[in-house]
Amino acid sequence: MNSKQQLLKIVAALPKFGCGICLHRQSLAMEQLIPTDYLEQTPTIVVTGTDGKGSTSMLINGILMANQVQTGMFTSPHFLEFNERFQLGKTKVDYDTLLPAMQNVLKTTSNIEQQLNETFGVFEVLFLLALVVFHQNKAQVLIFEAGIGGRYDPVRLLKSKITALTSIALEHTALLGNSTELIAYDKLDACYPGGQTVVGCIEPALMAKIHAYSALKSTDIISAEKVNLQLTKDRLMLSLPGSKAIEINSPSKGPGMLFNMQTAIQACQTYFNENFLAGIPTGFAQACKIGIEATRIPGRFDKIGASPELYVDCAHTPNAYKLLFDIIKNEFEHTQVIFVVGASQGRDTEHLIEGVLRLGSGIIVTQASFKGADSKALYKLVNKKPAEKPIYWQADLKQALQQAKTMAQSINGLVFVVGGLFLAGEAAAIEQGLDTSSLYLY
C-alpha cells in the first residue's frame, strides 16, 4: 500500500468518538507531542459556528497568505481529497508527510489510552496530527476549524485569543443544548479569557445574550459588520479606513459568503492589531482582494460541469437553504433548473423541499452513499406537496445525475445538486470519474 492507502486505513480504524470529554487526554498528548514554547508563541485563530466555518477559515488563510504570513490550516471534513484538511499556506500536506506524523501521534495516544483507560476519537487524533505537521513546518499562524461546539472541543486547548463565530442554528442539540442561546455559549468558550471573538451572521436578540455571556469571561465581541463590504448591482466593494474603495471579484457565491468574507477580514485585522506594534499592514485592503480572489471554496455554489452546466452546494441547515435558494433565484432567473436532491441523516428537510419545489423545473430525489438519509422517505415527503412538475426517485446518485443531465439538455437548462456536503462531494467525485468507495470515512 502507498502512503495514502496506509493513512486512510489507519483513520478508518479509529473510533468516531472518544470516551467522554477529551480535554484531559488531549492536553496530555499535546504536552508530549508539541513543545510548549511553540504553542505559547504561535498565534492561533479558531473558527466556530454552525454554517460557514470552513469557508471563513479558507478566506482567513487566503488573506493572511496575501500578507506574506506562513499559515497552517486545519479544516474538517474534506470535500474530495482527505488531505485537504491539512494545509500549509495553499498547499495540501502530502501523504508521505502525514503518514509518519500519524504514526508518531498514535504512539503517544496509545500510551495515554493505556494510562487513563480511555480512547481518543478520530477528530482528536487528526487535530493532533495537524499540530505535529504545522510544528514540523514552522507555521507562523495556526487556523483551526472547530469540530463540535467549543467548550469541550480540542480547539479550546489552543488558548486562542482570536476566535470567529460565523453563525448559530440548532445543531447537535444532544451535545450542545436545545436552544441557539446554549449553542452560542458553548461555541463562545473556544475563546480564551481576555481574548476577542469576531461574530458574523447572528440575529440581534441572540447577539445581546452573546455580549452578556462574553462579559462574564472578560472576552470582547467584535461585529464582523464593522467591515464595510457591500454588494451592489453585482459589484462587491470593500471600503476600509485609510484606503480607497476596492472591487473584489470573488469566485465564491455560496450562502452567507458576504458574512464569511466580513468575518475573515475582521479576524485578520484583529490578528495584526494584536500581534504587531505597527498594527494593520499597509496595503491590507489590496491584500484582502488578492487573498479572497485567490480562494476557491469547493462545494459552495460550485460549478463542476458543463453541457449542461452542473452545480453543487453543501448547504444543510434551514438558514443556509434560504440563502442558497435566494442566490439560485437571482442567478438563474431566466434558466430552468433540474434539482438533484438528497439529505444527510438527521437533517431538516422542510426548507430544502420548499426551495426545490418553488424553483425547480424538475426534481430527482436520491441519496449520498455516506450518511445519506433514506431517499424513498424523502421522495414521499416531496410528493406530499402539490407541484406541477416532474418528480422522480433514483436510488443511485450516478444514475440520478445522468437522468438530470438528460432532462436539462432537453429544456436548455442546468443541473443543481443540493442536500449537504456528502451529496455534493460525491456528485463532484462522480463527475471527475473518481473512486467514491472511500471518499468519506466518518
C-alpha positions in Angstrom: 0.0 0.0 0.0 1.1 3.5 -0.7 1.2 6.3 2.0 -2.3 7.5 1.2 -3.8 4.0 1.5 -2.0 3.3 4.7 -3.1 6.6 6.3 -6.7 6.1 5.3 -6.7 2.6 6.7 -5.5 3.9 10.0 -8.1 6.7 10.0 -10.9 4.3 9.1 -10.0 2.1 12.1 -10.2 5.0 14.7 -13.3 5.3 16.9 -15.7 8.0 15.8 -15.8 9.4 19.3 -13.6 9.1 22.3 -14.6 8.4 25.9 -16.5 11.3 27.3 -14.9 14.8 27.4 -11.5 14.8 25.7 -9.8 17.8 27.2 -7.6 16.0 29.8 -6.2 13.3 27.5 -5.9 15.7 24.6 -3.9 18.1 26.8 -1.5 15.3 27.8 -1.0 14.4 24.2 -0.2 18.0 23.2 2.3 18.3 26.0 4.2 15.2 24.8 3.9 16.0 21.0 4.4 19.7 20.7 7.0 21.9 22.5 5.2 24.3 24.9 7.0 27.3 23.6 5.7 26.7 20.1 2.1 26.7 21.2 2.7 29.7 23.5 4.5 31.8 20.9 2.4 30.9 17.8 -0.8 32.9 17.3 -3.9 30.9 16.6 -7.3 31.8 15.0 -10.1 29.4 15.9 -13.3 29.4 13.8 -16.5 28.1 15.3 -20.2 28.3 14.3 -22.9 26.4 12.5 -22.6 27.4 8.9 -19.6 28.9 7.2 -16.7 27.6 9.4 -14.8 26.0 6.6 -15.4 28.9 4.1 -14.3 31.5 6.7 -11.2 29.5 7.6 -10.2 29.3 4.0 -10.8 33.1 3.5 -8.7 33.9 6.6 -6.0 31.7 5.2 -6.1 33.4 1.8 -5.9 36.9 3.3 -3.0 36.1 5.6 -1.1 34.4 2.8 -1.6 37.5 0.7 0.0 39.4 3.6 3.1 37.1 3.5 2.2 35.1 6.6 3.1 31.4 6.7 -0.1 29.6 7.8 -1.1 26.2 8.9 -4.8 25.5 8.4 -6.9 22.5 9.7 -10.4 22.1 8.5 -12.9 19.3 8.6 -14.4 17.5 6.8 -12.8 17.5 3.4 -14.6 17.8 0.0 -12.9 15.5 -2.4 -9.4 14.6 -1.0 -8.7 13.7 2.6 -5.5 15.8 2.9 -7.5 18.9 2.1 -7.9 19.1 5.9 -4.2 19.9 6.4 -2.8 22.8 4.5 0.5 24.8 4.7 -0.4 28.0 3.0 -2.3 27.0 -0.1 -0.6 23.6 -0.3 -2.2 20.3 0.9 0.2 18.4 3.1 1.3 15.3 1.2 0.6 11.8 2.4 4.3 10.9 2.6 4.5 13.6 5.3 1.2 12.8 7.0 1.8 9.1 7.5 4.9 9.2 9.7 3.5 12.1 11.6 0.3 10.0 12.2 2.4 7.0 13.4 4.2 9.3 15.9 0.8 10.6 17.1 -0.6 7.1 17.6 2.4 6.0 19.7 1.6 8.9 22.1 -2.1 8.4 22.2 -1.8 4.7 22.7 0.4 5.2 25.8 -2.1 7.7 27.2 -5.0 5.4 26.4 -3.4 2.7 28.5 -2.5 5.1 31.3 -6.1 6.6 31.6 -8.1 3.6 30.3 -9.7 6.0 27.8 -9.8 6.2 24.0 -9.1 9.0 21.6 -11.8 9.8 18.9 -10.8 10.3 15.3 -11.2 14.1 15.3 -8.9 14.3 18.4 -6.3 12.3 16.6 -6.5 14.4 13.4 -6.3 17.6 15.5 -3.0 16.3 17.0 -1.8 15.3 13.6 -2.3 18.8 12.3 -0.4 20.3 15.2 2.5 18.0 14.7 2.8 18.8 11.0 2.4 22.5 11.5 5.1 22.5 14.1 7.4 20.5 11.9 7.0 23.1 9.2 7.2 26.1 11.5 3.8 27.6 10.5 3.7 31.2 11.9 -0.1 31.3 12.4 -2.5 28.4 13.0 -6.0 28.4 11.7 -8.2 25.7 13.2 -11.8 25.0 12.4 -13.7 23.6 15.5 -15.3 20.2 15.3 -18.4 20.3 17.5 -19.0 23.4 19.7 -16.1 24.9 21.5 -16.4 24.3 25.3 -15.3 20.6 25.1 -13.7 20.7 21.6 -10.0 20.2 21.3 -9.6 23.7 19.8 -10.2 25.1 23.3 -6.8 23.8 24.3 -5.1 26.2 21.8 -6.0 29.0 24.2 -6.7 31.2 21.3 -7.1 34.9 21.9 -8.7 35.4 18.5 -11.8 33.4 17.5 -14.6 33.7 15.0 -18.2 32.7 15.5 -19.7 32.5 12.0 -23.4 31.7 12.7 -25.7 29.9 15.1 -28.5 27.5 14.4 -29.9 24.4 16.1 -27.4 21.5 15.6 -26.0 18.7 17.7 -28.6 19.6 20.3 -27.9 16.4 22.3 -24.3 17.7 22.9 -24.6 21.4 22.7 -28.1 22.2 24.1 -31.6 22.6 22.7 -31.6 26.3 22.1 -29.5 28.7 20.0 -28.5 30.5 23.2 -27.0 27.4 24.8 -25.3 26.5 21.5 -23.8 30.0 21.2 -22.4 29.9 24.8 -20.8 26.5 24.1 -19.1 27.8 20.9 -18.0 31.1 22.6 -16.0 29.1 25.1 -13.5 28.3 22.4 -12.1 31.8 23.1 -9.5 32.1 25.8 -10.3 34.6 28.7 -9.3 38.1 27.7 -9.5 37.3 24.0 -11.6 38.6 21.2 -14.4 36.9 19.2 -15.4 38.2 15.8 -19.1 37.5 15.3 -20.7 37.1 11.9 -24.3 36.3 10.9 -26.1 36.4 14.3 -29.7 37.7 14.9 -29.9 40.8 17.2 -31.7 39.1 20.1 -29.1 36.4 20.3 -26.3 39.0 19.9 -27.3 40.8 23.1 -27.0 37.5 25.0 -23.6 36.8 23.4 -22.4 40.2 24.7 -23.6 39.4 28.2 -22.1 36.0 28.3 -18.7 37.1 26.9 -18.6 39.9 29.5 -18.6 37.2 32.2 -15.4 35.7 30.6 -13.8 39.1 30.0 -13.7 38.4 26.3 -14.6 41.1 23.7 -17.1 40.8 20.9 -16.3 42.4 17.6 -19.1 42.5 15.0 -18.0 41.5 11.5 -20.4 44.1 10.2 -17.7 46.7 11.1 -16.1 45.7 7.8 -17.7 47.8 5.1 -18.2 45.2 2.4 -21.2 46.0 0.1 -22.7 44.0 -2.7 -24.4 46.5 -5.1 -25.6 45.7 -8.6 -23.3 42.6 -8.7 -20.3 44.6 -7.6 -18.6 43.6 -4.3 -16.9 46.7 -2.9 -14.6 46.8 0.1 -14.0 50.1 1.9 -11.5 50.1 4.8 -10.4 53.1 6.8 -7.5 54.9 5.2 -8.0 53.0 1.8 -9.9 53.8 -1.3 -12.9 51.6 -2.1 -11.8 48.5 -3.9 -13.7 46.0 -6.0 -13.4 42.3 -5.2 -14.2 39.7 -7.9 -14.8 36.7 -5.6 -15.1 33.2 -7.3 -17.4 32.1 -4.4 -21.1 33.0 -4.3 -22.4 30.4 -1.8 -24.8 31.0 1.0 -23.6 33.5 3.6 -20.4 34.2 1.7 -20.7 38.0 2.3 -20.8 37.4 6.0 -18.0 34.9 5.8 -15.8 37.5 4.0 -16.6 40.2 6.5 -15.8 37.8 9.4 -12.5 36.7 7.8 -11.3 40.3 7.1 -12.2 41.4 10.6 -10.4 38.3 12.1 -7.3 39.2 10.1 -7.4 42.8 11.2 -7.7 41.7 14.8 -4.7 39.3 14.3 -2.5 42.2 13.0 -3.6 44.6 15.7 -2.9 42.1 18.5 0.4 40.7 17.2 2.3 43.7 15.7 3.1 47.1 17.1 2.6 48.6 13.7 -0.9 47.2 13.6 -2.6 46.5 10.2 -0.1 46.5 7.4 0.0 49.0 4.6 -1.9 47.7 1.6 -4.2 45.4 3.7 -7.2 46.2 1.6 -5.4 45.1 -1.6 -4.2 42.0 0.2 -7.8 41.2 1.1 -8.7 41.5 -2.5 -5.8 39.3 -3.6 -6.5 36.7 -0.9 -10.2 36.5 -1.4 -10.0 36.3 -5.2 -7.4 33.5 -4.9 -9.6 31.5 -2.6 -11.8 29.0 -4.3 -14.1 27.3 -1.8 -15.0 23.8 -3.2 -18.6 22.7 -2.9 -20.0 26.2 -2.3 -22.1 27.2 -5.3 -19.5 25.3 -7.2 -19.8 24.8 -11.0 -18.3 21.3 -11.6 -19.5 20.5 -15.1 -20.7 22.0 -18.4 -23.1 20.9 -21.3 -25.3 21.1 -19.4 -23.9 23.3 -16.6 -23.7 21.3 -13.3 -23.5 23.0 -9.9 -23.3 21.6 -6.3 -23.7 23.3 -2.9 -23.1 22.0 0.6 -26.0 23.8 2.3 -27.6 21.7 5.0 -29.4 24.0 7.5 -32.6 26.0 7.2 -30.8 29.3 7.0 -28.3 28.1 4.5 -31.1 26.7 2.3 -32.9 30.1 2.4 -29.7 32.0 1.4 -28.9 29.4 -1.3 -32.3 29.4 -3.0 -32.3 33.2 -3.0 -29.0 33.1 -4.9 -30.3 30.5 -7.3 -33.4 32.6 -8.0 -31.3 35.7 -8.7 -28.5 33.9 -10.7 -30.8 31.7 -12.8 -33.9 33.8 -13.1 -34.3 33.0 -16.8 -32.9 29.5 -16.8 -34.7 26.2 -16.0 -33.1 24.2 -13.2 -33.3 20.5 -12.6 -32.6 19.7 -9.0 -30.8 16.5 -7.8 -31.8 16.5 -4.1 -30.9 14.4 -1.1 -30.3 15.0 2.6 -27.9 13.8 5.3 -29.3 11.7 8.1 -31.0 13.7 10.8 -31.1 17.0 8.9 -34.0 19.3 8.4 -35.7 18.8 5.0 -38.6 21.2 5.1 -36.7 24.2 3.8 -34.9 22.0 1.3 -38.2 20.6 -0.1 -39.8 24.1 -0.2 -36.9 25.5 -2.2 -36.6 22.9 -4.9 -40.4 22.8 -5.4 -40.5 26.5 -5.7 -37.6 26.9 -8.2 -37.1 23.6 -9.9 -38.4 22.6 -13.3 -37.8 19.0 -12.4 -36.7 17.1 -9.3 -34.8 13.9 -8.9 -34.6 12.6 -5.3 -31.6 10.4 -4.4 -29.1 10.0 -1.6 -25.3 10.0 -0.9 -23.6 6.7 -0.2 -22.2 8.1 3.1 -24.7 9.3 5.8 -27.4 9.8 3.2 -31.0 9.9 4.5 -33.5 7.4 3.1 -34.2 8.6 -0.4 -37.6 6.8 -0.6 -38.8 8.6 2.6 -37.6 11.9 1.2 -39.3 11.2 -2.1 -42.6 10.6 -0.3 -42.2 13.9 1.6 -41.6 15.8 -1.7 -44.6 14.2 -3.3 -46.9 15.2 -0.5 -46.5 18.8 -1.7 -48.6 19.9 -4.7 -46.4 20.6 -7.6 -46.9 20.7 -11.4 -43.5 19.4 -12.4 -41.9 16.0 -12.9 -40.5 14.4 -9.7 -38.5 11.2 -9.8 -36.8 8.8 -7.4 -33.4 7.4 -8.3 -31.6 5.3 -5.6 -28.2 5.6 -7.3 -26.6 9.1 -7.4 -24.7 8.4 -10.6 -27.9 7.5 -12.4 -29.7 10.4 -10.9 -27.0 12.8 -12.3 -27.3 11.2 -15.8 -31.1 11.5 -15.8 -30.9 15.1 -14.6 -28.4 16.0 -17.4 -30.7 14.4 -20.0 -33.6 16.4 -18.6 -31.7 19.6 -18.5 -30.4 19.2 -22.1 -33.9 18.7 -23.4 -35.0 22.1 -22.0 -31.7 24.0 -22.4 -31.5 24.2 -18.6 -28.9 23.3 -15.9 -28.5 20.8 -13.0 -28.1 21.8 -9.4 -27.2 19.2 -6.7 -28.2 20.2 -3.2 -28.6 18.4 0.1 -25.4 18.6 2.2 -21.6 18.2 1.8 -21.6 14.4 1.3 -24.1 14.5 -1.5 -22.2 17.5 -3.2 -18.8 15.9 -2.7 -19.9 12.5 -4.1 -21.5 14.2 -7.1 -18.3 16.1 -7.8 -16.3 12.9 -7.5 -18.6 11.1 -9.9 -18.3 14.0 -12.4 -14.5 13.7 -12.2 -14.5 9.9 -12.6 -13.0 9.4 -9.1 -13.5 6.4 -6.9 -16.2 7.2 -4.3 -15.9 4.0 -2.2 -13.6 5.6 0.3 -14.4 9.2 -0.3 -15.6 9.8 3.3 -14.6 7.8 6.3 -16.6 9.5 9.1 
